[in-house]
Amino acid sequence: MTRVELKPLGDTAFLAYLPDEAAALDFADAVRSAQFDWLLDVVPAYASVGIFFDPERIGLAAVRKQLGKISHKKGPATLGRLHQIPCCYEMQLDLARVAEDRGLTQDRVIELHTSLEYTVYAIGFSPGFPYLGYLPRELKGVPRLPSPRLRVEPGSVGLTAKQTGIYPLARPGGWNIIGRTPLELVNVEDHYFPIRIGDRVKFQRIDDVEYQRRKGERLSPSIQGISAVST
């Protein structure tokens, strides 16, 4: 049984702390599967899960008791959707900085960045910004820019420390920009937010011609909910 620590978050939510990110995703799935009639939302982020409830239906003590009965042993799990995201590494701003910091060639940085499937461990900072973990060992540890840029263009792909991420909207930012995707990843007016916590992302290298051809295209998940065994 995975250890869970529950702490009240105001009088309408609990914050559950788990040993690691995988356990948090498993616990979030278990809470959703329980289909409590008082449940309003479940929001995992890294090794924690926010559980929001309707206080007119239930109180803190009763929620704690019911959450404590949830079976969340590791076993068969449902992986999030896999998103294949094209990235034009020619449209970079900081690739040389990253390569120099890590003692690599720029091509090697790109090769490493596209070598893994990343998990969406959190969404925040701006609407739809996915925090993707974790970078290959050789790319971990690159610091943020000394001074954040006042504007980072939509679709910019950045990295810092042990994470990579995508700016879906124009925002200030201090991550190292190593490329840009042509895809539209967020549309607030249309309530379009295709990337969710627990989903996976795989970057695919494209050139600037392909970037222009696909500019504005919307993201389509290539694989939906694959069954796998947690390790």
PyMOL commands that set and color helices and strands:
alter all, ss='L'
color gray80, all
select helices_A, chain A and resi 21-34+60-68+95-102+106-113+137-139+208-214
alter helices_A, ss='H'
color red, helices_A
select strands_A, chain A and resi 5-8+13-17+39-45+48-53+76-78+82-88+117-123+130-133+149-152+156-160+163-167+171-173+176-180+200-206+227-229
alter strands_A, ss='S'
color yellow, strands_A
deselect
rebuild
show_as cartoon
